[in-house]
Amino acid sequence: MISADAVVKRSIQSCRIFKSNSAEERIIMKTAEDILNEKNRDIISVSPEITILEALYVMVKNNIGALLVKDGEDYVGIYTEREFVHNSTKEFFNPRTAVIRDYMVEDLICAQYDDTVPELQDLLLGKCLRHILIVKDGKVIGIVSTGDVTRADLVDHESQLKSVSWEYYENWKWKKK
């Protein structure tokens, strides 16, 4: 008997390449690295010693919802809009004096650069995340959000629909009784 995990893994692997009506044309699922290349954005990071207010200014200036926290050469945490909302309800929280190292999330969740959109969706949904760090050869190369992954999924679906021959469906009619 095949386990559920084996079925899921096999279905994800079989979905990596789709054939269109034309034998020469192939639609390849996007990977995390593809998403990063399309975003064409540098990693925005801050020191763990800056205040929350300074971090918020960086986020607003760059129109982003998450900041990586970097200590020297190492990423040590992430601070997002969600953390700010949660922290702002605490009685003694003051973003002008609170230091990001005391409020960042230290458990960084990563995906591989060659993970496909469905694999990224599975990770985001399974762990209830909004941001994932992308790693290649042991080095962080970027960060993707749920919005980035959703957009990539919609673009993939749109290109698949464009490759379908709709002639059959356009000429098909319900037979009335």
C-alpha positions in Angstrom: 0.0 0.0 0.0 1.3 3.5 -0.9 1.4 6.0 1.9 -0.4 9.4 1.5 3.0 11.1 1.7 4.3 9.1 -1.2 1.2 10.0 -3.3 1.6 13.7 -2.5 5.3 13.7 -3.3 4.8 11.8 -6.5 2.0 14.2 -7.6 4.1 17.3 -7.0 7.0 15.7 -9.0 4.7 14.8 -11.9 3.4 18.4 -12.0 6.7 20.0 -12.6 6.4 20.1 -16.4 3.1 20.3 -18.3 2.7 19.6 -22.0 0.6 22.0 -24.1 -1.2 21.1 -27.3 2.0 21.8 -29.2 4.7 19.2 -28.7 7.4 21.9 -28.9 5.8 24.2 -26.3 6.2 23.3 -22.6 5.0 25.2 -19.6 7.4 24.8 -16.7 6.3 25.5 -13.1 8.0 28.4 -11.5 10.5 27.9 -8.7 11.4 30.1 -5.7 14.4 31.4 -7.6 12.2 32.3 -10.6 9.9 34.3 -8.3 13.0 36.1 -6.8 14.3 36.9 -10.3 10.9 38.4 -11.3 10.8 40.5 -8.1 14.3 41.8 -8.9 14.7 43.1 -5.3 17.6 43.1 -3.0 17.2 41.6 0.5 16.3 44.4 2.9 17.8 43.8 6.4 18.5 45.7 9.5 20.7 45.4 12.6 19.2 43.8 15.7 20.1 47.0 17.6 17.8 49.4 15.8 14.5 50.4 17.3 11.1 49.1 16.1 10.2 52.6 14.9 13.4 52.8 12.8 12.6 49.3 11.4 9.1 50.5 10.5 10.5 53.5 8.6 12.7 51.1 6.6 9.6 48.9 5.8 7.5 51.9 4.7 10.4 53.4 2.7 10.8 50.1 0.8 7.1 49.2 0.6 7.7 45.8 2.3 5.9 43.9 5.0 8.9 42.1 6.4 12.5 42.8 7.4 15.3 40.4 7.9 17.5 41.0 10.9 21.1 40.5 10.2 23.9 40.3 12.8 27.2 40.5 11.0 27.0 38.1 8.1 24.2 36.0 9.6 20.4 36.4 9.4 19.2 36.0 13.0 15.5 36.9 12.7 12.6 38.4 10.9 10.3 41.3 11.9 7.0 41.7 10.1 3.9 43.9 10.2 2.2 41.0 12.0 4.8 41.2 14.9 4.3 45.0 15.1 0.5 44.5 15.5 0.9 41.9 18.2 3.6 43.8 20.0 1.7 47.1 19.9 -1.0 45.6 22.2 1.5 45.0 25.0 1.2 47.4 27.9 4.8 48.7 28.0 5.6 48.4 24.3 7.1 51.6 22.9 8.3 51.5 19.3 10.6 54.5 19.9 12.7 52.6 22.5 12.0 48.9 21.9 14.9 47.2 20.2 14.1 44.8 17.3 16.3 42.0 18.7 13.8 41.7 21.7 10.8 41.4 19.4 11.9 39.6 16.2 11.0 36.1 15.3 14.2 34.0 15.6 12.8 30.8 14.1 13.6 31.4 10.4 11.8 29.0 8.0 13.6 28.4 4.7 12.8 26.8 1.4 15.2 25.7 -1.4 15.7 27.8 -4.5 14.4 25.0 -6.7 11.1 24.4 -4.7 8.1 24.9 -7.0 5.1 27.1 -6.4 3.0 24.2 -5.0 5.8 23.2 -2.6 6.1 26.9 -1.4 2.3 27.0 -1.0 2.3 23.9 1.0 5.0 25.3 3.3 3.3 28.6 3.7 -0.1 27.1 4.4 1.2 24.2 6.5 3.2 26.4 8.8 0.8 29.4 8.7 3.5 31.7 7.4 3.5 34.9 5.3 7.2 35.0 4.5 9.9 32.3 3.6 13.6 32.7 3.2 15.0 31.1 0.1 18.3 29.3 0.3 20.7 28.3 -2.4 24.0 26.4 -1.7 23.5 27.2 2.0 23.2 30.9 1.5 20.0 33.1 1.8 19.3 34.5 -1.6 16.0 36.2 -0.9 12.6 36.2 0.7 9.2 35.4 -0.8 5.8 36.3 0.6 2.4 34.7 0.2 1.6 37.4 -2.2 4.6 36.6 -4.4 3.8 32.9 -4.4 0.1 33.6 -5.1 0.9 35.9 -8.0 3.3 33.3 -9.5 0.6 30.6 -9.2 -2.0 32.8 -11.0 0.5 33.6 -13.8 1.2 29.9 -14.2 -2.6 29.2 -14.4 -3.1 32.0 -16.9 -0.4 30.6 -19.2 -1.9 27.1 -18.9 -5.3 28.3 -19.9 -3.9 30.2 -22.9 -2.4 26.9 -24.2 -5.7 25.1 -24.1 -7.6 24.6 -27.3 -11.1 26.1 -26.6 -12.6 25.1 -29.9 -14.3 22.0 -28.5 -15.7 23.9 -25.6 -16.9 26.9 -27.6 -18.9 24.6 -30.0 -20.3 22.4 -27.2 -23.9 22.9 -26.2 -26.2 21.5 -23.6 -28.8 19.2 -25.1 -32.1 20.4 -23.8 -34.8 17.9 -22.8 
